[in-house]
């Protein structure tokens, strides 16, 4: 999602001449050789304080020759212009099409002078969703996107985009050319099989091979454009996309690269050497390039499952110096979230005290797109979809060939300013926001139901696959109807179960109490009235802090 500019005095002191960018989204990419079952997976956490989480759906459609379509900016709903429509579009569920092509993004912004292009009509959101409607493979999606911006101009800021299909995954980075020239500068690299990649609001492609079109493609003027601007005068093979178009600085390492490092750190035992970099320590060499950056991709110590990948989207820097649990800032109930802003200044000292982890409270939606080459496309792609905070959401299996989405997740069922009692977004937000008040108690109840649902859906996948394949052999449409029925039932069932969980948590933890239970039922006195609840109060360390701050006023005499 687009990042706003947080121009604050504190960070202007830390980053000479560079505006501070809030950190929006997180993407991870997993190749076939890095996963337990040989699937390709990408993740996307769409984080924004204004994004309403819902599951987009575009049916496949045929259009008459000469049809024109409106280009609507994804972030704002603003009409940017018209372009010709193709004769046939593919169906898209969320960010995955019926051919198992999936895309995700994170905005990095980049050089200020390249972020605006008058007359351009292709924003990053339209570019992505048009690619999913028009491409059967990741490479085709890359071609669609680059052709669109070359012809119609690039309207947005710098973007990193994950592009995957059933066989491969690519990281694609793009930035506009500014006001004086139409189009964009871009580079795309294929993730080597067996490796894992990620990006989180900081451009990550540095040097890249200039003569390996099978694994790396780029705009023809990617280097000459920088030379003409006076930003680079070295040899072509020394050119670094990120260091020229989006140089890494303290805030971008600490708030953005740190999330990628955290994922790498979970799967690769050699990542400790980059912890200082993740915390914002930047060393610079020739042309001011950062010399201590972590690799673009790493090989995991062991292969990951789809449930492992879901877990990687739930990180709070556990086990690192940035761990958001069990600190004073987490409060007496160890809630790993602090409200914004992220940067503070006290007594003229600047602090970055609100860590930006993978898991954050302001998530609109999150997905794991799983593409499996050994199954027919409508069955092979599973779009594991959830809304709200990744730590307390549930990933629901939405097969990529479905013909409609669950009502509870559908577009138009509520909004950020309109509550809907049948909406997944509001149901999950009720649970998470209530849990923030007594987190270390409630999260255990939440995780119990979360694990039960997700593992149940994962275990059921083989059965659903088998039945769908059997139907597909004789009637493809009937197979898609079967998958639609399953996905809709599953999604709406999840929301019903979560509503029940929310009611349970409200009853159990009302007024700071913890009701007593036995065999899954609240204890009563035998006539229907609840027994006296537990009142656990606050941990000793928290009480000691209160005494230190206010003890003289609170001190009571012995009686």
C-alpha positions as CSV (number, residue, x, y, z in Angstrom):
1,X,0.0,0.0,0.0
2,X,1.1,3.6,-0.6
3,X,3.1,5.1,2.2
4,X,2.4,8.5,3.6
5,X,5.4,10.9,4.2
6,X,6.0,11.3,8.0
7,X,8.2,14.4,7.9
8,X,9.4,14.7,11.5
9,X,12.1,16.6,13.1
10,X,13.5,13.6,14.9
11,X,14.1,11.5,11.8
12,X,15.3,14.5,9.7
13,X,18.2,14.6,12.2
14,X,18.8,10.9,11.7
15,X,18.4,10.9,7.9
16,X,20.0,13.9,6.3
17,X,17.7,15.3,3.7
18,X,15.5,12.2,3.5
19,X,11.7,12.2,4.3
20,X,10.6,9.4,6.6
21,X,8.2,6.9,5.1
22,X,5.7,4.9,7.1
23,X,6.0,1.2,6.5
24,X,3.1,-0.4,4.7
25,X,3.2,-4.0,3.6
26,X,5.3,-7.2,3.7
27,X,5.9,-9.8,1.0
28,X,7.7,-13.1,1.2
29,X,8.5,-15.5,-1.7
30,X,9.1,-19.2,-1.6
31,X,10.3,-21.3,-4.6
32,X,9.4,-24.9,-5.3
33,X,12.7,-26.3,-4.0
34,X,12.2,-24.4,-0.7
35,X,8.8,-25.9,0.2
36,X,7.8,-29.3,1.6
37,X,5.3,-30.1,-1.1
38,X,7.0,-28.4,-4.0
39,X,4.5,-25.6,-4.3
40,X,5.4,-22.0,-5.1
41,X,4.2,-19.5,-2.4
42,X,4.1,-15.8,-2.0
43,X,2.7,-13.8,0.9
44,X,1.3,-10.3,1.2
45,X,0.2,-8.4,4.3
46,X,-1.6,-5.3,3.1
47,X,-1.1,-3.0,6.0
48,X,-2.8,0.4,6.2
49,X,-4.7,2.4,8.7
50,X,-7.3,3.1,6.0
51,X,-7.6,-0.2,4.1
52,X,-10.7,-2.2,4.6
53,X,-10.0,-5.9,4.4
54,X,-12.2,-7.7,1.8
55,X,-11.7,-10.4,-0.8
56,X,-11.8,-9.0,-4.3
57,X,-13.3,-11.1,-7.1
58,X,-13.3,-10.5,-10.9
59,X,-15.0,-13.1,-13.0
60,X,-13.6,-14.1,-16.4
61,X,-15.2,-12.2,-19.2
62,X,-15.3,-11.7,-23.0
63,X,-15.4,-8.2,-24.5
64,X,-16.2,-7.0,-28.0
65,X,-13.4,-5.7,-30.1
66,X,-12.8,-2.0,-29.5
67,X,-14.0,-2.0,-25.9
68,X,-12.4,0.6,-23.7
69,X,-12.0,0.3,-19.9
70,X,-11.6,2.9,-17.1
71,X,-8.3,2.8,-15.2
72,X,-9.2,3.5,-11.5
73,X,-6.4,4.2,-9.0
74,X,-6.5,1.4,-6.4
75,X,-5.6,3.5,-3.4
76,X,-8.0,6.4,-4.0
77,X,-10.7,5.3,-6.4
78,X,-9.7,8.2,-8.7
79,X,-10.3,7.7,-12.4
80,X,-7.0,8.1,-14.2
81,X,-8.0,7.5,-17.9
82,X,-9.1,4.8,-20.4
83,X,-7.2,2.1,-22.2
84,X,-8.3,-0.7,-24.6
85,X,-9.7,-3.8,-23.0
86,X,-8.5,-7.2,-24.1
87,X,-10.9,-9.6,-25.7
88,X,-10.8,-12.1,-22.8
89,X,-9.9,-11.7,-19.1
90,X,-9.2,-14.4,-16.6
91,X,-11.0,-14.7,-13.3
92,X,-9.2,-13.3,-10.3
93,X,-9.8,-14.2,-6.6
94,X,-8.0,-11.7,-4.4
95,X,-4.5,-11.5,-5.8
96,X,-4.5,-14.8,-7.7
97,X,-6.0,-15.7,-11.0
98,X,-7.4,-19.0,-12.3
99,X,-4.1,-19.9,-13.8
100,X,-2.3,-19.8,-10.4
101,X,-0.6,-16.5,-11.2
102,X,-0.3,-14.4,-8.0
103,X,1.0,-10.9,-7.2
104,X,1.7,-8.9,-4.1
105,X,3.4,-5.6,-3.4
106,X,5.2,-3.2,-1.1
107,X,5.7,0.5,-1.7
108,X,9.2,1.8,-1.3
109,X,8.7,5.3,-2.7
110,X,12.3,6.0,-3.9
111,X,13.7,9.2,-5.2
112,X,11.3,12.1,-4.6
113,X,11.8,13.5,-8.1
114,X,10.7,10.3,-9.7
115,X,7.4,9.8,-7.8
116,X,5.1,11.9,-9.9
117,X,4.4,11.8,-13.7
118,X,1.8,14.1,-15.1
119,X,-0.4,12.4,-17.7
120,X,0.5,8.9,-16.6
121,X,-2.6,6.7,-16.1
122,X,-1.3,3.3,-14.9
123,X,-1.0,3.2,-11.1
124,X,0.7,0.2,-9.4
125,X,-2.7,-1.4,-8.3
126,X,-4.2,-1.2,-11.7
127,X,-1.0,-2.5,-13.2
128,X,-1.1,-5.6,-11.0
129,X,-4.7,-6.4,-11.3
130,X,-4.7,-6.0,-15.1
131,X,-1.7,-8.3,-15.2
132,X,-3.6,-11.0,-13.3
133,X,-6.6,-10.6,-15.6
134,X,-4.4,-11.0,-18.7
135,X,-1.5,-13.4,-17.9
136,X,-1.2,-17.2,-17.7
137,X,2.4,-17.2,-16.3
138,X,4.6,-15.0,-14.1
139,X,6.7,-14.0,-17.1
140,X,3.5,-13.0,-19.0
141,X,2.5,-10.9,-16.0
142,X,5.8,-9.1,-16.1
143,X,5.4,-8.4,-19.8
144,X,1.9,-7.1,-19.3
145,X,3.0,-4.7,-16.5
146,X,6.0,-3.3,-18.3
147,X,4.1,-2.9,-21.6
148,X,1.4,-1.0,-19.8
149,X,3.7,1.6,-18.1
150,X,5.7,2.0,-21.3
151,X,2.7,2.9,-23.3
152,X,0.6,4.8,-20.8
153,X,3.1,6.1,-18.2
154,X,3.6,5.1,-14.6
155,X,1.4,7.0,-12.1
156,X,2.7,5.7,-8.7
157,X,5.8,5.8,-6.5
158,X,8.5,3.1,-6.4
159,X,7.1,-0.4,-5.9
160,X,8.5,-3.9,-5.2
161,X,6.2,-6.6,-6.5
162,X,6.1,-10.3,-6.0
163,X,5.1,-12.3,-9.1
164,X,4.6,-16.0,-9.0
165,X,3.0,-18.9,-10.8
166,X,3.0,-22.7,-10.4
167,X,6.7,-23.0,-11.4
168,X,8.6,-19.9,-10.4
169,X,8.7,-16.7,-8.4
170,X,10.1,-13.3,-9.3
171,X,10.8,-10.0,-7.5
172,X,10.0,-7.0,-9.7
173,X,11.0,-3.5,-8.8
174,X,9.8,-0.4,-10.6
175,X,9.9,3.4,-10.3
176,X,8.7,6.2,-12.6
177,X,10.8,8.5,-14.7
178,X,9.5,11.7,-13.2
179,X,7.8,14.6,-14.9
180,X,9.9,15.0,-18.0
181,X,9.8,11.5,-19.4
182,X,6.9,9.0,-19.7
183,X,7.3,5.4,-18.5
184,X,9.3,3.7,-15.8
185,X,12.7,2.2,-14.8
186,X,12.5,-1.4,-13.7
187,X,14.3,-4.7,-13.0
188,X,13.0,-8.2,-12.3
189,X,14.9,-11.2,-11.0
190,X,13.8,-14.8,-10.8
191,X,14.3,-16.3,-7.3
192,X,16.7,-19.4,-7.7
193,X,14.9,-22.6,-7.0
194,X,15.4,-23.7,-3.4
195,X,15.7,-20.1,-2.2
196,X,13.5,-17.7,-0.3
197,X,13.1,-13.9,-0.8
198,X,11.2,-11.0,0.7
199,X,10.6,-7.3,0.5
200,X,9.0,-4.8,2.9
201,X,8.9,-1.2,1.7
202,X,12.6,-0.9,0.7
203,X,13.9,-1.7,-2.8
204,X,16.1,-4.8,-2.5
205,X,17.6,-5.5,-5.9
206,X,21.2,-4.2,-5.9
207,X,23.7,-5.4,-8.6
208,X,22.1,-7.7,-11.2
209,X,23.3,-9.8,-14.2
210,X,23.3,-7.8,-17.4
211,X,23.3,-10.8,-19.7
212,X,21.0,-13.5,-18.2
213,X,17.5,-12.9,-19.7
214,X,16.3,-16.2,-18.5
215,X,16.7,-15.1,-14.9
216,X,16.9,-11.3,-15.0
217,X,15.1,-8.7,-17.2
218,X,15.3,-4.9,-17.0
219,X,14.3,-1.7,-18.8
220,X,16.8,-0.8,-21.5
221,X,17.6,2.6,-20.0
222,X,17.9,1.5,-16.3
223,X,21.6,2.5,-16.2
224,X,21.7,5.2,-18.9
225,X,18.8,7.1,-17.2
226,X,20.8,7.2,-13.9
227,X,24.0,8.4,-15.8
228,X,22.0,11.2,-17.5
229,X,20.8,12.3,-14.1
230,X,24.3,12.4,-12.7
231,X,23.6,9.7,-10.1
232,X,26.0,7.1,-11.4
233,X,29.3,7.1,-13.3
234,X,30.8,3.7,-12.7
235,X,31.0,0.5,-14.8
236,X,27.7,-1.0,-15.9
237,X,28.3,-4.2,-13.9
238,X,28.8,-2.2,-10.7
239,X,25.4,-0.5,-11.0
240,X,22.9,-1.1,-8.1
241,X,19.2,-0.5,-8.7
242,X,18.3,0.0,-5.0
243,X,21.4,2.1,-4.1
244,X,20.6,4.5,-6.9
245,X,16.8,4.7,-7.0
246,X,16.0,3.9,-3.3
247,X,19.1,4.2,-1.1
248,X,18.8,2.4,2.2
249,X,18.9,4.6,5.3
250,X,18.4,4.0,9.0
251,X,14.6,4.1,9.1
252,X,14.3,1.9,6.1
253,X,16.6,-0.7,7.5
254,X,15.0,-0.6,10.9
255,X,11.3,-0.4,9.9
256,X,11.4,-2.2,6.6
257,X,14.5,-4.4,5.9
258,X,14.2,-5.7,9.5
259,X,11.0,-7.5,8.6
260,X,12.7,-9.4,5.8
261,X,15.6,-10.1,8.1
262,X,13.3,-11.5,10.7
263,X,11.8,-14.0,8.2
264,X,15.3,-15.0,7.0
265,X,16.4,-15.3,10.6
266,X,13.7,-17.9,11.3
267,X,14.6,-20.1,8.3
268,X,18.4,-19.7,8.0
269,X,20.8,-20.1,10.9
270,X,23.5,-17.7,9.5
271,X,21.4,-14.5,9.6
272,X,22.7,-13.3,13.0
273,X,25.5,-11.5,11.2
274,X,23.0,-9.1,9.7
275,X,21.2,-8.1,12.9
276,X,23.1,-4.8,13.2
277,X,22.0,-3.9,9.7
278,X,18.4,-4.8,10.5
279,X,18.6,-2.5,13.5
280,X,19.6,0.4,11.3
281,X,23.4,0.4,11.3
282,X,24.5,1.2,7.7
283,X,28.1,1.1,6.6
284,X,28.8,2.8,3.2
285,X,31.5,2.3,0.6
286,X,32.0,3.3,-3.1
287,X,29.3,5.8,-4.4
288,X,27.7,5.7,-0.9
289,X,26.4,2.2,-1.5
290,X,25.6,0.3,1.7
291,X,28.2,-2.5,2.1
292,X,26.6,-4.5,4.9
293,X,23.3,-5.3,3.3
294,X,21.8,-8.8,3.7
295,X,21.4,-11.0,0.6
296,X,18.4,-10.6,-1.8
297,X,17.5,-14.3,-1.1
298,X,18.6,-17.1,1.2
299,X,18.4,-20.9,1.3
300,X,16.4,-22.2,4.2
301,X,18.0,-24.7,6.6
302,X,15.0,-27.0,5.9
303,X,12.0,-26.8,3.6
304,X,8.9,-25.0,4.8
305,X,5.2,-26.0,4.8
306,X,2.2,-23.8,4.1
307,X,1.6,-23.6,7.8
308,X,5.2,-22.6,8.4
309,X,4.7,-19.8,5.9
310,X,1.6,-18.7,7.7
311,X,3.6,-18.6,10.9
312,X,6.3,-16.5,9.3
313,X,3.7,-13.8,8.8
314,X,3.1,-13.7,12.6
315,X,6.5,-12.4,13.7
316,X,7.2,-9.9,16.4
317,X,11.0,-10.1,16.3
318,X,10.9,-12.9,18.9
319,X,14.3,-13.9,20.2
320,X,16.1,-10.8,18.8
321,X,17.1,-7.5,20.3
322,X,13.9,-6.0,18.8
323,X,11.6,-8.5,20.5
324,X,8.3,-6.8,21.1
325,X,7.2,-9.1,23.9
326,X,8.0,-9.0,27.6
327,X,9.2,-5.4,27.6
328,X,8.0,-2.4,29.5
329,X,6.5,-1.0,26.3
330,X,4.4,-4.2,25.9
331,X,2.6,-3.2,29.1
332,X,1.5,-5.4,32.0
333,X,-0.2,-7.9,29.7
334,X,2.6,-8.2,27.1
335,X,0.8,-6.7,24.1
336,X,3.4,-6.6,21.3
337,X,1.9,-3.4,19.8
338,X,2.3,0.3,20.4
339,X,0.1,2.8,18.8
340,X,1.5,5.2,16.3
341,X,3.6,7.3,15.8
342,X,6.7,5.1,15.5
343,X,9.3,7.8,16.2
344,X,9.5,9.7,19.5
345,X,11.7,12.5,20.8
346,X,12.1,13.2,24.5
347,X,14.5,15.7,26.1
348,X,15.9,16.4,22.7
349,X,16.9,12.8,22.3
350,X,15.5,10.9,19.2
351,X,14.1,7.4,19.7
352,X,12.8,4.6,17.4
353,X,10.9,2.8,20.1
354,X,7.9,1.5,18.2
355,X,9.2,-1.5,16.2
356,X,7.6,-2.3,12.9
357,X,7.3,-6.1,12.8
358,X,5.7,-8.3,10.2
359,X,2.6,-8.7,12.3
360,X,0.9,-5.4,13.0
361,X,-2.5,-4.3,14.2
362,X,-3.4,-2.2,11.1
363,X,-3.6,-5.0,8.5
364,X,-6.4,-4.8,6.0
365,X,-5.9,-8.3,4.6
366,X,-3.2,-10.9,4.3
367,X,-2.7,-13.9,2.1
368,X,-0.5,-16.9,1.3
369,X,-0.9,-17.7,-2.4
370,X,0.0,-21.4,-3.0
371,X,0.5,-22.6,-6.5
372,X,0.9,-26.3,-7.2
373,X,2.1,-27.5,-10.6
374,X,0.9,-31.1,-10.3
375,X,-2.8,-30.2,-10.3
376,X,-5.1,-28.5,-12.9
377,X,-4.9,-24.8,-12.5
378,X,-8.4,-24.1,-11.0
379,X,-7.6,-26.7,-8.3
380,X,-3.8,-26.2,-7.9
381,X,-4.0,-22.6,-6.7
382,X,-5.1,-22.0,-3.1
383,X,-5.4,-18.4,-2.0
384,X,-5.1,-18.7,1.8
385,X,-6.9,-15.5,2.9
386,X,-7.4,-13.6,6.2
387,X,-8.2,-10.2,7.4
388,X,-6.8,-8.0,10.2
389,X,-3.8,-8.6,12.5
390,X,-1.9,-11.6,11.2
391,X,-1.2,-12.9,14.7
392,X,-4.8,-13.4,15.4
393,X,-6.3,-14.0,12.0
394,X,-7.3,-17.3,10.3
395,X,-6.1,-18.2,6.8
396,X,-9.0,-19.5,4.8
397,X,-8.6,-21.7,1.7
398,X,-10.0,-20.0,-1.4
399,X,-9.3,-22.1,-4.4
400,X,-8.3,-19.9,-7.4
401,X,-10.9,-21.4,-9.7
402,X,-13.9,-20.5,-7.6
403,X,-16.8,-18.5,-9.1
404,X,-17.8,-16.4,-6.1
405,X,-16.5,-15.5,-2.7
406,X,-18.0,-15.8,0.8
407,X,-20.5,-13.1,1.7
408,X,-18.6,-12.4,4.9
409,X,-15.4,-11.5,3.0
410,X,-17.0,-10.0,-0.1
411,X,-16.5,-6.4,-1.3
412,X,-19.2,-4.0,-0.1
413,X,-20.0,-5.8,3.1
414,X,-19.2,-2.9,5.4
415,X,-16.3,-0.4,5.2
416,X,-13.8,1.4,7.4
417,X,-16.6,3.8,8.4
418,X,-19.5,1.4,8.3
419,X,-19.8,-1.5,10.7
420,X,-21.4,-4.7,9.4
421,X,-22.2,-7.6,11.8
422,X,-21.7,-10.1,9.0
423,X,-18.3,-8.8,7.9
424,X,-15.2,-10.9,8.5
425,X,-13.1,-7.7,8.9
426,X,-15.3,-6.3,11.7
427,X,-15.7,-9.7,13.3
428,X,-11.9,-10.3,13.5
429,X,-11.2,-6.7,14.6
430,X,-13.6,-7.1,17.5
431,X,-11.7,-10.1,18.7
432,X,-8.2,-8.6,18.2
433,X,-9.0,-5.2,19.6
434,X,-10.6,-6.7,22.7
435,X,-7.6,-9.0,23.1
436,X,-5.2,-6.0,23.1
437,X,-6.6,-5.1,26.6
438,X,-5.5,-8.3,28.3
439,X,-3.3,-9.8,25.6
440,X,-1.3,-12.6,27.3
441,X,-4.5,-14.1,28.6
442,X,-6.7,-13.8,25.6
443,X,-4.2,-14.7,22.9
444,X,-4.0,-18.2,24.2
445,X,-7.8,-18.7,23.7
446,X,-7.5,-17.1,20.3
447,X,-4.6,-19.3,19.2
448,X,-6.4,-22.5,20.3
449,X,-9.3,-21.8,17.9
450,X,-7.0,-20.4,15.2
451,X,-4.8,-23.6,15.2
452,X,-7.9,-25.8,15.2
453,X,-9.3,-24.1,12.1
454,X,-6.1,-23.7,10.1
455,X,-4.8,-27.2,10.7
456,X,-8.3,-28.6,9.9
457,X,-8.4,-26.8,6.6
458,X,-4.8,-27.9,5.7
459,X,-5.6,-31.5,6.6
460,X,-8.8,-31.4,4.5
461,X,-6.9,-30.1,1.4
462,X,-5.9,-33.6,0.1
463,X,-9.5,-34.8,0.3
464,X,-10.9,-31.7,-1.5
465,X,-8.2,-31.9,-4.1
466,X,-8.9,-35.5,-4.9
467,X,-12.7,-35.0,-5.2
468,X,-12.3,-31.9,-7.3
469,X,-9.8,-33.6,-9.7
470,X,-12.2,-36.6,-10.1
471,X,-15.0,-34.2,-11.1
472,X,-12.7,-32.1,-13.2
473,X,-11.9,-35.0,-15.5
474,X,-15.5,-35.1,-16.7
475,X,-16.9,-31.6,-16.0
476,X,-14.6,-28.7,-15.4
477,X,-17.4,-26.3,-14.6
478,X,-18.9,-28.7,-12.1
479,X,-15.5,-29.0,-10.4
480,X,-15.2,-25.3,-10.1
481,X,-18.7,-25.2,-8.6
482,X,-17.7,-27.8,-6.1
483,X,-14.6,-25.8,-5.1
484,X,-16.8,-22.7,-4.9
485,X,-19.2,-24.3,-2.5
486,X,-16.3,-25.6,-0.3
487,X,-14.5,-22.2,-0.2
488,X,-17.7,-20.2,0.5
489,X,-18.8,-22.6,3.2
490,X,-15.4,-22.5,4.8
491,X,-15.0,-18.7,4.8
492,X,-18.5,-18.0,6.2
493,X,-18.0,-20.9,8.7
494,X,-14.7,-19.3,9.9
495,X,-16.5,-16.0,10.6
496,X,-19.3,-17.7,12.4
497,X,-16.8,-19.5,14.6
498,X,-14.9,-16.3,15.2
499,X,-18.0,-14.4,16.2
500,X,-18.7,-17.2,18.7
501,X,-15.1,-16.8,20.0
502,X,-15.5,-13.0,20.4
503,X,-18.7,-13.5,22.5
504,X,-16.8,-16.1,24.7
505,X,-13.9,-13.7,25.2
506,X,-16.3,-10.8,26.1
507,X,-18.0,-13.0,28.7
508,X,-14.8,-14.5,30.1
509,X,-12.7,-11.3,30.5
510,X,-15.3,-8.6,31.2
511,X,-14.2,-5.8,33.5
512,X,-10.7,-7.1,33.9
513,X,-11.8,-10.3,35.5
514,X,-11.2,-13.9,34.4
515,X,-14.2,-16.2,34.8
516,X,-13.6,-19.7,36.2
517,X,-14.2,-22.6,33.9
518,X,-14.5,-26.4,34.0
519,X,-14.9,-28.7,31.0
520,X,-15.4,-25.7,28.7
521,X,-18.2,-24.1,30.8
522,X,-18.2,-21.2,33.1
523,X,-18.7,-22.2,36.7
524,X,-21.9,-21.2,38.5
525,X,-23.3,-21.5,42.0
526,X,-25.8,-24.0,40.8
527,X,-28.7,-21.5,40.3
528,X,-27.3,-19.9,37.2
529,X,-25.3,-17.1,38.8
530,X,-21.6,-17.1,38.1
531,X,-19.1,-17.7,40.9
532,X,-16.7,-15.1,41.9
533,X,-14.2,-14.7,39.1
534,X,-10.4,-14.6,39.3
535,X,-8.9,-11.2,39.6
536,X,-5.2,-11.7,38.6
537,X,-4.4,-8.0,38.7
538,X,-1.0,-6.8,37.5
539,X,2.5,-8.5,37.5
540,X,4.9,-7.5,40.3
541,X,7.3,-5.6,38.0
542,X,4.4,-3.4,36.8
543,X,3.3,-2.7,40.4
544,X,6.9,-1.8,41.2
545,X,6.9,0.8,38.4
546,X,3.7,2.3,39.7
547,X,5.3,2.6,43.2
548,X,8.4,4.1,41.8
549,X,6.4,6.7,39.8
550,X,3.6,7.5,42.3
551,X,4.4,5.6,45.6
552,X,4.4,8.7,47.8
553,X,0.8,9.4,46.9
554,X,-0.4,5.8,47.0
555,X,1.4,4.6,50.1
556,X,-1.0,3.4,52.8
557,X,-0.4,3.0,56.6
558,X,-0.7,-0.4,58.3
559,X,-4.0,-0.8,60.1
